[in-house]
Amino acid sequence: MTTSPSPARPQHPFVVRHGDVLRIALPASIAFITEPLVGLVDIVVIGRLGDAGLLGGLVLGALVFDVLFSLAYFLRIGTGGLVAQAVGARDPQDGLLHVSRALVLGVGIGLAMIALWWPILWLSTTLLAPEAGASAALADYFFWRIWSAPFSLVNYALLGWFYGRAAARTGMLLQLLLHGIDITLSIWMVHGLGWGVPGAAIATVIGQVVAAGVGLGLLIRHYGGIAPMLRRLSVPDLLHAPAVTRMLGLSRDLMIRSAALMGAYAWFAAQGSRMGEVALSANAVLLNLLMVAGYFLDGIAQAAEQLTGKAVGANWRPAFDQAYRLSMVWGLMISLVMGAAWYLSGPWLIGFMTTNEEVRAYALTYLPIAVVATLTFMPAFVYDGILIGTTLNTTMRNGMVVSLVVFLAAAMVLQPMLGNWGLWAALHCWFLARGGIYWWALERRRAGLFAVA
């Protein structure tokens, strides 16, 4: 049964072309691909100190914050979808209110993380159970990095606002500024000043503070300065019950979606670990290479988010259909190119990432089935962007949870029979299930996204 059409709303026609997709996707992809570069630089600068405990503590500390901040990633993707719809509806006031609520919520969550730093650190250390040297380094890293929490979450909200307005170039430049500061200061503080692991954490804090300050400055300038912007923000508008309820519902569903996503990858890693260190390491190498392709597809998802969200806000289905089709076309093209490049350069890439001959040979054996994932996970990426832009958060949440069940069931059946081939096949089942569920749900909901003229 399809969704009933919404009550009549004004229509604001516009056209979506290939260039509109690429103008958002290319800068976004560049911004996203710099994120793993920061982690790599931190690993190199600490790794060259020659202390395995320090490196282990850094890696575990970065993992803790990846998990912690991913649960608040709804501030980025949720804000982006809401702002895109406000742009389509030609309602800048609504866009300001969305980002303002996200900023207040981000600061509040960040301060709560700082207040709870000791229980969070204790829980992380208990679950990860590092050895003494790594445990001490983890504590040092955590103590300094936690101060970045409010600024990191402010940056999430600001990036949502920039990308929601299709200001992808500005979002890219902010990310490059953040990561450039982080990388430069990390090298200087660790090797120049000799601050070790705390130096790497402090560099990240400073990068987040500067990026938040610049981003807030751009937001304020867009609305004509602090005083004019504040005059447009009243407490009743900010606390408008339906809008706040919508934002909190969106945030809840996106948190559940993030938890299910992390659960799937954690299960994949755990099953690889049960097959031995060689399988674990080889699967980690292949999965990290797959994620590189994912960063490029994230750019297409970002374009799909903004353009379909704008179409819903504008109440103009032709633009939605154009954005849907072009995002899929470019997603397929990027997947084919990335898959071919990965397959042809696979031996060199794997050899660069590990010097262990057993791990190299194992990874090369499973390279073909891993490369196919660049195609099977493409639809899920694009649909993620569309569902975020249209704020179909319950569809996204439910699809992720159901596809997680499909993945676990497939892994339990296929891995005992086929070993690591079965584990990778189960991962393909997960990707295909996500894409199929999202396609089916969106077809049922598409008509109801647009009001009767």
N, C-alpha and C positions, 0 to 999 in steps of 0.2 A: 504494500500500500504506500503510495507517495504522500509526501507532506502537502498539506493544503497551502495554497498561495497566501502570502502575507497581505495585510491591508495595504491599500494604495499608498505609494510614496512617490515623491518627485523622482524623475529620471534625469541623469546627467550623462548623455552619450559620450563615448570616447572609443578610440580604436587602439588595439594592441598589435604591435608589429615585432618582427624579429629584433630590431634594434632596441626596443623597449625592454625585452628580456635580457639582452646582453649588457645593456647599460647598468643594470642592477647586478646581474650574475657575475660579471668579470671582476669588478671591484670587491664584491663580497667574497668571491673565491680567493682572491689575493689576501684579503684580511684573514680569512679562516685558515689558510695554509701557513700563516706565520705563527699560529698558536703552538703546534708541535715543535717549531724551531726553537722557541724559548726553552722548552723542557730539555731539548737536545743540548743546547748551550750550557744550561745549568749542570747537566750530567757530565759534560766534557770538563767544565771548569773545576767541578768538585772531584771528578774522577782523576784528574791529573795531579791531585794532591797525594794520590797513592794510598789512601786509607779506605778500605772496603766498608768499614763501619760508617764513615761519613757519607759515602755514596749511597749506601743502603738507607740511611736515615733520610737523606734528601728525596730519594725515590718514593719512599713510604709517605713522607710528609706531603709531597706533591699529590700522591694518590688520595690522601685524606681530604685535601682541599678540593680535588676534582669531584669527589663524591659529595662533599658538603655543599659546594656551590652549584653542583648540577641539580640539587633538589630545589634551588631557587632560580633555576634557569627560566622558569615561567615568566619572570620579570622581563626577560628579553623577548621571548617568542609571543607571550600573551599580549604585551604592550604593542608589538609590531602589528599583530592582526587587528587590534582595536583601533590603532592610529590609522592604518591603511583604510579601514572602513570610514573613519571620520574624514579622511582626505577625499574619498569617493563621494561622500555626502556633502562635500564642500562646507564642512563645519570645523574650522580651526579651533573654536572654543572647546569642542568635545575632545579634540586631540590633545589640547593643553591639559584638560582635566584627567585624561587617561595617563599621561606621562607623570603628572603631579602625584596622582595616587600611587603609581608604581614607585616613584622616588621616595615618598614617605614610607611605604611598606619596605622598600629595600633598606633604607637607613635603620628602620626599626628591627628588621631581621638581623642586619649586620651588628648592631649594638647588642642584641640578644646573644649572638654567637660569641662576642667578646666577653660578655658577662658569664657565659657558660664555658669558658675556655678550658677550665680544669676538668670538668666531667667529660667534655668532648675528647680531650687529650687522653684521659684515663681509659675511656672506652676504646679509642683507636689503638692505644698501646696494648690493651688486653686482647683485642680481636686479632691484631697483626702479629703479636708476640715476637717482636724483634729481639736479637741478641743485644748484649749490654751496649756495645759501641753504637750500633744503629739506633737503639732506643734513646740514648743521650742526644744523638744528632737529630732524631725526630723531634724530641722535646725542644731543642734549640730552634729548629726551623719553625715549629708550630707557634712557639711563643711570639716570634716576630711577625710571621705571616698573618696571624689572626687579626692583626691591626688593620689589615687591608680589607677586611670583610665589608664594612659599610661602603667603602669606595668601589669595591668590585661590583657590588649589587647596584649601586648608583649607575655604574657603567653599563650594566645589563639593561637597566631601564632606558638609559639614554640611547643605546644602540637600537633598542626596539623602536624608539621614536624616530631616529634617523632612517632606519630601514623601512619603517612603516610609511614614511613620507617619500620613499624612493631616493633618499639622499645617500645612496650607497657609496659614492666617492668620499663623502665626508666621514661616513662610518669606517671606511677602509683607512683613511688617513689617521683617524683617531686610534685605530688598532695598531697601525704601524708606529705611531708615536709611542704608545704604551709599550709595545714589544721592543722598540728600538732603545728606549730608556732602560728597560729591564735588562736587555742583553748587555748593553754598554756598562751599566753600573755593576752588574753581576761579575763581569770580568774584572773590573777595577777593584771592587770591594773584596773579592775572593783572593785574587792574585796580587793586586797592587797594595791593598791595605792589610791583607792577611786575616780577614774576618771569617773565613771559612763558611760553613753552612749558614750562620746568621747573616752573612753578607749577601748570599743569594736570596734569602727571604726579604731582607730590607730593600734590595733592589726592586723586587716585585711590588712591595708596598709603595715605594716612591713612584714607580710607573703608574700604578692604579690611581694614586692621589693626583698626579699631574693630568692624566687623561680625564678623570672626573671633573677637575677644575676647568679644563679647556671645554669639555662637553657641556657643562653647565653654562659656561660663558656663551657658547653658541646658541644654546636654548634661550637664554635670556635675551640675547641680541635679536633672535628671530621674532620675539614678541615685543620688541621696542624698548627693552631695558627692564630693570627690576621693578620700578614703581608701576609702569603700565601693566606688566605681567601680573603683579600682585593684585592690582585693581580688578583683574579679570577672574581672580580666584577667590570665591567666597566659601566660607566653611559649609553652608548648606549645600552648595553645589558639589564640593569635594566629598561630602558625606551622603550624597543622594543615594537613598537605600537601594533602588533597583540597580544602579550602576555599580555600587560597591558589592552587592550580592553577585552580580554578573562577573566582576573581576575575581572575587574570591572563589566562585565556582570554577572559573577557568583555571585559576591557579591550582586548585585542588586536583582537577583532572590532569593537568600537565605534570604535576608532581607524581601522581600515580603512573602516568605514562613513562616518566623518566626512571622511576624505580623499576618498572617492568623491563625497560630497555637495558639498564645496568644488570638486572638479574639474568637476562639471557646471555650477555657477554661473560658474566661471572661464572655461569654454569659451563659455558664453552671452555673457559680457561681451566676450571676445576676438573672437567673430564679429561682434558689434555694432560693435566698434572698426574692424574691417576694412571696414565699410560707411560709415565716416566719423564725424566728431565729433558731428554732429547725431543720427545713429542711436544712437551710443554713449550720448549724454547722455539722449535720450528713453527708451531702454530702461532706463537706470539709474533714471530717475524712476519709470517704471511698475513696475519690479521692487521698488523700495523701498516703493511703496504696497502692492504685493502682500504684502510681508513684514509690513506692519502687520496685515493679516488673519491672517497666519501666527502672530503673537504671541497673538492671541485663540484660535486653534486649538491653540496650545501648551498653553493652560490645559485644554482638553478632553483632550488627549493625556496631561497630567499626571494628570487624574482617572482615565483609562483605565489608566494605569500602576499607580497605587496600588490601585485596586479589583480589577483582574484579578490583580495580583500577590498581593493579600491572599486572593483566592479560591483561587489555586493553593496558597498556603501553608496555607489552611484545608481544602484537599482537598474543595471544595464547588463542583461544576460549575454548579448553578443560579445562584449569585451571579456566576460568570464570564459566563454567557450574558446575565444581566441587565445587567451592566456593559458588555459588548460592544455590546448593542443600544442602550442608552441613550446611550452615548458617540457612536455613529454618528448617532443621532437629533439630539442636540444639536450635533454637528459639522455636520450638514446645515443645521440652522436658522441657526447662526451664519454659515455660508458664504453662504446666501441673503441674509441681512440685510446682511452686509459687502459682498457683490457688488453689491446694489442701491444701497447707500449710496455705494459707490465710483463706480459708473456715473453716478449722478445728480449727485454733487459733483465728478466728474472734472475738468471744465473749471476749476473754482475751485481745486482742489488742485494741478493741473498749473501753473496760472498763479501760484500762491503759491510753488511750488518753483523755478520758473525764469522769468526775465524775457526770455529769448531767444525771439523770435517763431517762428523756424524750429523750435526744439526743441518749443515748445508745439504747433505745428501737427502736427508729426510724431507726438508722443505722443498727441494726440487722435485721429489716424487709427487708431492701433493700440490705443486704449483698449478697444474691444469684445472683442478676442481676449484681451487681458490680463485683463479682468474675469472671463471664463469660468474662468480659472485658480483663482479662489476655490472653485469646485466641483470641478475635476479634481484639485486637490492635497489636498482634504479627507480622502479615505480613507487616503492615505499618512500623514498626520499622526496620525490615530487609531490606525492599525495600528502606527506607531512606538511609541506609548504602550503598546499591548497587548504587543508583542514585548519591550519593555524590562521590563515588569512580570512577564512569564512567563519572562524571561531566555532567550528563544529567540534568542540573539545570533548564532548561525551563520546562521539564517534571515534575520535582519535584514541581516547583512553580505552574504550571497550575493544577496539581493534587490536591494540597493542597487547592487552591482557589475553585475549583469545588466541592471538598468534603465538604468544609465549607458551600457552598450553600446547599448541600444535608442535612447537619446537621441542618441548620437553618430551612429548609423546613420541615424536619421530626419533629423537636421540635415544630414548630407551629401547626402541625397537631396532633401529639401524646400527647403532654403535656395537652392540654385542655380536651382531652378524658380520659387520664389515670393518670394525675397528675405526681407525681415524678417517677412512673414506666415509663411513657411516656418520661420523660426527659432523664432517663438512656437509654431507648431504642433508642432515637435519638442519644445519644453518641455512641452506638454500630453501628448505621447506618453510622456515620461519620468514625469510624475506618474501617468498612468493605468497605465503598466507597473509602477511601484512598488506601487500599490494592488492591482492584479490579482495580481501575484506573491505579495504578502503574504497576500492572501485565500486563494489556492490552497494555499500552504504551511501556513497556520494551520488550514485545514480538515483537512488530512492529519495534523496534529500535535495537534489539540485533545483528542481522546480520551485520548491518552497523557499529558496533563498531570495527570490525576487518577487516584488509586489506586482499586483495587477495594475497596468497603466490606467 
